[in-house]
Amino acid sequence: MISGTLFIVAAPSGAGKTTLVSRLLEHDSQVRHSISFTTRAPRSGEQDGREYHFIDVQRFLAMRERGEFAEWAEVHDNFYGTSRHWLEQRMGEGCDMLLEIDWQGAQQMRKQFPEAVSIFILPPSIAELERRLRNRGSDSEEVIARRVAGALGEMRHVAEFDFVIINKDLDVALDELRAAVRASRLRFPRQRARHPDVFRFLDQD
């Protein structure tokens, strides 16, 4: 029985997902970040093997053809994918894994891992989302407009997720994210998998 929990976190660009996930990993040593493969170029400060495995399109397509991805998606003209074998191995060892993906990837993962806990991060408003994207200073106005339009499409899938966190205040949102993680660990299947001796009475006649 797999004792690790898979946490799926999705959000539109600019909602603060990356910051929240980083803070969660700092506060909860039981959660490990699942490192996906991507064909997009590294952003400033990102390192290969830490935020993502950065590979070219040809290698990505070859891995996809071999069925190595538990999920994959094309977002903003770039490919993203998660290694199935690596993820299952870590969860089998009892690790809680956190995967940052878009709503398309979340749909794929829920089909393969029905016990996964899905969390969607929302911005407090579209205006605030646009302001955050502009403050990054890394995208043109054309790219920002495209990302905002894409965000609206992504946010329409929010009802598919188990938990929804509105990131208006970072500290409050972090507390809510940590609460969702803690509550999810108390579900019966996870408790029984993690503490089989406690539940041994269920196997008795």
Residue frames as qw, qx, qy, qz and C-alpha x, y, z in Angstrom:
[[0.000, 0.888, 0.460, 0.000, 0.00, 0.00, 0.00],
 [0.391, 0.479, -0.033, 0.785, 1.41, 3.39, -1.02],
 [0.416, -0.631, -0.491, 0.434, 1.79, 5.46, 2.14],
 [0.233, -0.205, 0.064, 0.948, 2.84, 8.75, 0.56],
 [0.295, 0.761, 0.488, -0.310, 0.32, 11.42, -0.40],
 [0.405, 0.241, 0.414, 0.779, 0.38, 13.15, -3.77],
 [0.046, 0.748, 0.322, -0.578, -0.48, 16.85, -3.62],
 [0.421, 0.443, 0.491, 0.620, -1.39, 18.53, -6.90],
 [0.092, -0.703, -0.227, 0.668, -1.16, 22.33, -6.89],
 [0.388, 0.451, 0.517, 0.615, -2.37, 24.35, -9.87],
 [0.045, -0.781, -0.254, 0.569, -2.88, 28.07, -10.50],
 [0.530, 0.803, 0.159, 0.224, -2.83, 30.61, -13.30],
 [0.606, 0.203, -0.125, 0.759, 0.43, 32.45, -13.90],
 [0.006, 0.479, -0.106, 0.872, 0.73, 35.30, -11.38],
 [0.669, -0.572, -0.314, -0.357, -1.45, 33.78, -8.65],
 [0.262, -0.722, 0.527, -0.364, 1.55, 33.21, -6.39],
 [0.982, -0.073, -0.117, -0.125, 1.73, 29.42, -6.61],
 [0.724, 0.360, -0.410, 0.421, 5.51, 29.18, -6.78],
 [0.028, -0.539, 0.450, -0.711, 6.00, 31.41, -3.74],
 [0.755, -0.355, 0.177, -0.522, 3.39, 29.53, -1.70],
 [0.974, 0.062, -0.215, 0.029, 4.83, 26.15, -2.59],
 [0.503, 0.465, -0.471, 0.556, 8.35, 27.32, -1.69],
 [0.304, -0.498, 0.415, -0.698, 7.14, 28.54, 1.71],
 [0.915, -0.199, 0.007, -0.352, 5.27, 25.28, 2.31],
 [0.875, 0.226, -0.355, 0.240, 8.40, 23.23, 1.59],
 [0.195, 0.523, -0.490, 0.670, 10.33, 25.40, 4.05],
 [0.495, -0.383, 0.367, -0.689, 7.75, 24.76, 6.79],
 [0.914, -0.052, 0.252, -0.315, 6.94, 21.09, 6.16],
 [0.081, -0.573, 0.790, 0.203, 9.88, 18.72, 5.82],
 [0.597, 0.112, 0.788, -0.103, 7.57, 15.78, 5.04],
 [0.627, 0.714, 0.258, -0.176, 6.62, 17.28, 1.66],
 [0.478, -0.301, 0.517, 0.643, 9.00, 16.93, -1.26],
 [0.402, 0.656, -0.096, -0.631, 8.79, 18.79, -4.52],
 [0.781, 0.262, 0.535, 0.188, 8.23, 16.72, -7.64],
 [0.089, -0.599, 0.375, 0.702, 10.58, 18.03, -10.32],
 [0.729, 0.555, 0.374, -0.146, 8.98, 18.02, -13.75],
 [0.519, -0.006, 0.492, 0.698, 10.56, 18.08, -17.19],
 [0.300, 0.846, 0.275, -0.346, 10.01, 21.13, -19.39],
 [0.648, 0.365, 0.319, 0.587, 11.11, 22.48, -22.75],
 [0.029, 0.978, 0.113, 0.175, 10.84, 26.14, -21.70],
 [0.487, 0.507, -0.368, 0.609, 13.98, 28.16, -21.07],
 [0.518, -0.417, -0.542, 0.514, 15.12, 28.63, -17.45],
 [0.087, -0.939, -0.166, -0.289, 14.10, 31.89, -15.83],
 [0.176, 0.683, -0.455, 0.544, 16.53, 34.06, -13.91],
 [0.382, -0.482, 0.607, -0.504, 17.77, 32.20, -10.82],
 [0.945, 0.004, 0.128, -0.302, 16.40, 28.80, -11.86],
 [0.112, -0.548, 0.819, 0.126, 18.70, 25.78, -11.95],
 [0.706, 0.152, -0.596, -0.352, 18.42, 22.55, -13.90],
 [0.566, -0.068, -0.797, 0.198, 17.34, 19.74, -11.59],
 [0.069, -0.144, -0.588, 0.793, 16.01, 22.11, -8.92],
 [0.455, 0.309, 0.184, -0.815, 12.97, 23.92, -10.32],
 [0.859, 0.404, 0.063, -0.309, 12.71, 21.74, -13.46],
 [0.642, -0.136, 0.598, 0.461, 14.66, 19.36, -15.64],
 [0.356, 0.750, -0.102, -0.548, 15.21, 21.58, -18.66],
 [0.568, -0.017, 0.738, 0.363, 15.37, 19.54, -21.88],
 [0.160, 0.259, -0.437, -0.846, 14.87, 20.17, -25.58],
 [0.724, 0.195, 0.053, -0.659, 11.71, 19.36, -27.51],
 [0.647, 0.324, -0.658, -0.209, 13.23, 16.34, -29.28],
 [0.195, 0.148, -0.890, 0.385, 14.13, 14.60, -26.02],
 [0.433, 0.063, 0.481, -0.760, 10.76, 15.44, -24.49],
 [0.750, 0.256, -0.201, -0.576, 8.85, 13.95, -27.41],
 [0.535, 0.269, -0.801, 0.005, 10.99, 10.80, -27.26],
 [0.042, -0.064, 0.812, -0.579, 10.22, 10.36, -23.54],
 [0.589, 0.175, 0.230, -0.754, 6.54, 10.89, -24.21],
 [0.700, 0.293, -0.514, -0.399, 6.61, 8.29, -26.98],
 [0.405, 0.169, -0.871, 0.222, 8.10, 5.75, -24.55],
 [0.603, -0.575, -0.468, -0.296, 5.29, 6.40, -22.07],
 [0.521, 0.012, -0.532, 0.667, 7.58, 7.76, -19.36],
 [0.116, -0.225, 0.185, -0.950, 5.27, 10.61, -18.31],
 [0.027, 0.411, 0.838, -0.356, 2.44, 10.21, -15.82],
 [0.243, 0.864, 0.395, -0.198, 1.12, 13.46, -17.29],
 [0.410, -0.081, 0.289, 0.861, 2.21, 15.96, -19.86],
 [0.224, 0.852, 0.436, -0.183, 0.84, 19.17, -21.27],
 [0.441, 0.313, 0.217, 0.812, 1.64, 21.98, -23.67],
 [0.190, -0.863, -0.374, 0.283, 1.35, 25.41, -22.04],
 [0.038, 0.933, -0.138, -0.329, 2.25, 28.71, -23.71],
 [0.677, 0.656, -0.330, -0.052, 4.05, 26.83, -26.50],
 [0.060, 0.546, -0.800, 0.242, 6.17, 24.80, -24.06],
 [0.788, -0.144, -0.572, -0.174, 5.93, 21.16, -22.94],
 [0.314, -0.515, 0.608, -0.516, 5.79, 19.98, -19.32],
 [0.829, -0.045, -0.510, -0.223, 5.79, 16.40, -18.04],
 [0.531, -0.584, 0.500, -0.357, 6.13, 14.29, -14.86],
 [0.340, 0.324, -0.882, -0.035, 8.12, 11.06, -14.61],
 [0.820, -0.300, -0.234, -0.428, 5.76, 8.25, -13.60],
 [0.827, -0.015, -0.495, 0.267, 8.42, 5.85, -12.26],
 [0.297, 0.266, -0.445, 0.802, 10.17, 8.44, -10.10],
 [0.438, -0.373, 0.089, -0.813, 6.91, 9.66, -8.58],
 [0.883, -0.236, -0.290, -0.284, 5.60, 6.17, -7.74],
 [0.716, 0.103, -0.524, 0.449, 8.93, 5.17, -6.24],
 [0.070, 0.311, -0.398, 0.861, 9.05, 8.15, -3.89],
 [0.629, -0.320, 0.016, -0.709, 5.43, 7.69, -2.76],
 [0.892, -0.087, -0.440, -0.059, 6.05, 3.97, -2.21],
 [0.531, 0.145, -0.534, 0.642, 8.86, 4.96, 0.17],
 [0.327, -0.665, -0.582, 0.335, 6.36, 7.01, 2.18],
 [0.228, -0.151, 0.036, 0.961, 7.25, 10.45, 0.84],
 [0.276, 0.782, 0.462, -0.314, 4.58, 13.09, 0.39],
 [0.430, 0.076, 0.448, 0.780, 5.08, 14.49, -3.10],
 [0.204, 0.757, 0.277, -0.555, 3.92, 17.89, -4.33],
 [0.471, 0.235, 0.599, 0.604, 3.41, 18.47, -8.02],
 [0.153, 0.617, 0.081, -0.768, 2.95, 21.91, -9.59],
 [0.267, 0.184, 0.779, 0.537, 1.00, 21.50, -12.82],
 [0.313, 0.019, -0.160, -0.936, -1.77, 23.14, -14.82],
 [0.691, 0.067, 0.373, -0.616, -5.41, 22.02, -14.85],
 [0.789, 0.361, -0.396, -0.301, -4.85, 19.72, -17.84],
 [0.383, 0.349, -0.812, 0.268, -2.11, 17.86, -16.00],
 [0.353, -0.157, 0.641, -0.663, -4.25, 17.73, -12.87],
 [0.826, 0.163, 0.009, -0.539, -7.00, 15.97, -14.80],
 [0.719, 0.363, -0.592, -0.024, -4.53, 13.37, -16.06],
 [0.147, 0.337, -0.788, 0.493, -3.03, 12.81, -12.62],
 [0.570, -0.113, 0.439, -0.685, -6.39, 12.35, -10.90],
 [0.879, 0.201, -0.234, -0.364, -7.22, 9.53, -13.31],
 [0.692, 0.314, -0.615, 0.212, -3.99, 7.71, -12.48],
 [0.293, 0.016, -0.693, 0.658, -3.81, 8.64, -8.80],
 [0.351, -0.636, -0.528, -0.440, -7.42, 8.84, -7.50],
 [0.594, -0.625, -0.394, 0.319, -6.22, 9.44, -3.93],
 [0.422, 0.192, -0.022, 0.885, -4.29, 12.57, -4.94],
 [0.124, -0.765, -0.438, 0.456, -5.20, 15.81, -3.16],
 [0.395, 0.475, 0.335, 0.711, -5.73, 18.70, -5.58],
 [0.228, -0.708, -0.292, 0.601, -5.37, 22.36, -4.59],
 [0.392, 0.648, 0.339, 0.558, -6.07, 25.40, -6.76],
 [0.323, -0.442, -0.197, 0.814, -4.58, 28.83, -6.02],
 [0.229, 0.796, 0.474, 0.298, -6.70, 31.80, -7.10],
 [0.240, 0.157, -0.114, 0.951, -5.73, 35.48, -7.28],
 [0.084, 0.465, 0.592, -0.652, -8.10, 37.85, -5.44],
 [0.467, 0.750, 0.226, -0.410, -9.07, 39.47, -8.77],
 [0.756, 0.475, 0.256, 0.372, -8.11, 39.63, -12.43],
 [0.128, 0.952, -0.108, 0.258, -6.87, 43.20, -11.92],
 [0.530, -0.725, 0.441, -0.002, -4.50, 42.04, -9.18],
 [0.873, 0.054, 0.414, 0.251, -3.33, 39.15, -11.33],
 [0.560, 0.738, 0.118, 0.356, -2.48, 41.56, -14.15],
 [0.158, -0.938, 0.254, -0.173, -0.66, 43.89, -11.74],
 [0.737, -0.479, 0.462, 0.120, 1.50, 41.02, -10.44],
 [0.818, 0.322, 0.342, 0.332, 2.39, 39.90, -13.95],
 [0.334, 0.882, 0.000, 0.332, 3.35, 43.44, -14.91],
 [0.391, -0.860, 0.313, -0.095, 5.46, 43.88, -11.77],
 [0.914, -0.116, 0.278, 0.273, 7.60, 40.92, -12.76],
 [0.061, 0.854, -0.310, -0.412, 9.12, 43.12, -15.44],
 [0.405, -0.279, 0.803, 0.337, 9.97, 40.11, -17.57],
 [0.405, 0.435, 0.777, 0.208, 7.09, 40.02, -20.06],
 [0.014, 0.095, 0.320, 0.942, 5.90, 42.36, -22.79],
 [0.464, 0.149, 0.285, -0.825, 2.40, 43.83, -22.72],
 [0.674, 0.191, -0.499, -0.511, 1.42, 41.39, -25.46],
 [0.451, 0.065, -0.874, 0.171, 2.58, 38.43, -23.38],
 [0.122, 0.059, 0.639, -0.757, 0.83, 39.78, -20.27],
 [0.599, 0.159, -0.032, -0.784, -2.43, 40.14, -22.18],
 [0.668, 0.150, -0.678, -0.267, -2.09, 36.57, -23.43],
 [0.278, 0.042, -0.857, 0.431, -1.37, 35.25, -19.94],
 [0.330, 0.087, 0.432, -0.835, -4.38, 37.07, -18.46],
 [0.701, 0.167, -0.286, -0.631, -6.63, 35.63, -21.15],
 [0.588, 0.138, -0.797, 0.010, -5.19, 32.19, -20.51],
 [0.013, 0.076, -0.746, 0.662, -5.67, 32.60, -16.76],
 [0.582, 0.056, 0.147, -0.797, -9.40, 33.15, -17.21],
 [0.773, 0.154, -0.512, -0.341, -9.64, 29.86, -19.07],
 [0.429, 0.155, -0.818, 0.351, -7.64, 28.03, -16.39],
 [0.180, -0.090, 0.565, -0.800, -9.68, 29.49, -13.53],
 [0.703, -0.010, -0.177, -0.689, -12.89, 28.09, -14.99],
 [0.742, 0.040, -0.669, -0.023, -11.66, 24.63, -13.92],
 [0.088, -0.447, 0.600, -0.658, -11.43, 25.59, -10.24],
 [0.777, -0.212, 0.169, -0.568, -14.47, 23.45, -9.29],
 [0.877, 0.197, -0.436, -0.034, -12.54, 20.30, -10.23],
 [0.371, 0.403, -0.644, 0.534, -10.19, 20.72, -7.25],
 [0.565, -0.432, -0.674, 0.201, -10.52, 19.53, -3.64],
 [0.362, -0.674, -0.272, 0.584, -9.28, 22.74, -2.03],
 [0.346, 0.741, 0.212, 0.536, -9.29, 26.35, -3.24],
 [0.484, -0.540, -0.204, 0.658, -7.06, 29.03, -1.71],
 [0.258, 0.908, 0.197, 0.263, -7.48, 32.72, -2.55],
 [0.680, -0.126, -0.119, 0.712, -4.06, 34.31, -2.36],
 [0.000, 0.930, 0.161, 0.329, -4.88, 37.83, -1.26],
 [0.315, -0.828, 0.424, -0.187, -2.54, 37.83, 1.74],
 [0.575, 0.426, -0.697, 0.041, 0.51, 35.56, 1.44],
 [0.066, -0.278, 0.816, -0.503, 0.70, 34.62, 5.14],
 [0.676, 0.086, 0.390, -0.619, -2.99, 33.75, 5.31],
 [0.804, 0.392, -0.308, -0.323, -2.79, 31.76, 2.09],
 [0.357, 0.422, -0.809, 0.200, 0.22, 29.85, 3.42],
 [0.354, -0.140, 0.721, -0.579, -1.63, 28.97, 6.63],
 [0.792, 0.246, 0.156, -0.537, -4.53, 27.69, 4.54],
 [0.679, 0.463, -0.554, -0.134, -2.23, 25.64, 2.32],
 [0.110, 0.339, -0.858, 0.369, -0.55, 24.05, 5.34],
 [0.561, -0.002, 0.539, -0.628, -3.96, 23.30, 6.85],
 [0.825, 0.339, -0.161, -0.422, -5.08, 21.53, 3.67],
 [0.505, 0.436, -0.739, 0.092, -1.92, 19.41, 3.70],
 [0.137, -0.233, 0.807, -0.525, -2.31, 18.47, 7.36],
 [0.698, 0.116, 0.330, -0.625, -6.00, 17.62, 6.99],
 [0.763, 0.395, -0.399, -0.322, -5.34, 15.44, 3.97],
 [0.281, 0.382, -0.852, 0.222, -2.89, 13.30, 5.94],
 [0.369, -0.088, 0.704, -0.600, -5.66, 12.38, 8.37],
 [0.759, 0.165, -0.257, -0.575, -7.79, 10.62, 5.77],
 [0.887, -0.226, 0.351, -0.197, -8.38, 6.96, 6.56],
 [0.917, 0.366, -0.055, 0.150, -6.41, 5.42, 3.64],
 [0.359, 0.711, -0.412, 0.443, -3.32, 7.48, 4.43],
 [0.472, -0.601, 0.476, -0.434, -3.49, 6.86, 8.18],
 [0.959, -0.081, 0.239, -0.126, -3.87, 3.12, 7.68],
 [0.806, 0.503, -0.165, 0.265, -0.98, 3.02, 5.21],
 [0.169, 0.720, -0.442, 0.508, 1.30, 5.02, 7.48],
 [0.321, -0.399, 0.672, -0.535, 0.34, 3.26, 10.74],
 [0.658, 0.005, -0.664, -0.355, -0.57, -0.35, 9.87],
 [0.315, -0.026, -0.847, 0.427, 0.04, -1.59, 13.43],
 [0.252, 0.072, 0.395, -0.881, -2.61, 0.74, 14.83],
 [0.673, 0.187, -0.112, -0.707, -5.22, -0.61, 12.41],
 [0.173, 0.213, -0.958, -0.083, -4.31, -4.28, 12.75],
 [0.363, 0.176, 0.747, -0.529, -7.56, -4.88, 14.62],
 [0.605, 0.438, -0.066, -0.661, -9.42, -4.41, 11.31],
 [0.489, 0.376, -0.745, -0.256, -7.81, -7.57, 9.98],
 [0.115, -0.106, 0.919, -0.361, -8.92, -9.69, 12.89],
 [0.324, -0.335, -0.798, -0.381, -11.99, -11.91, 12.70]]
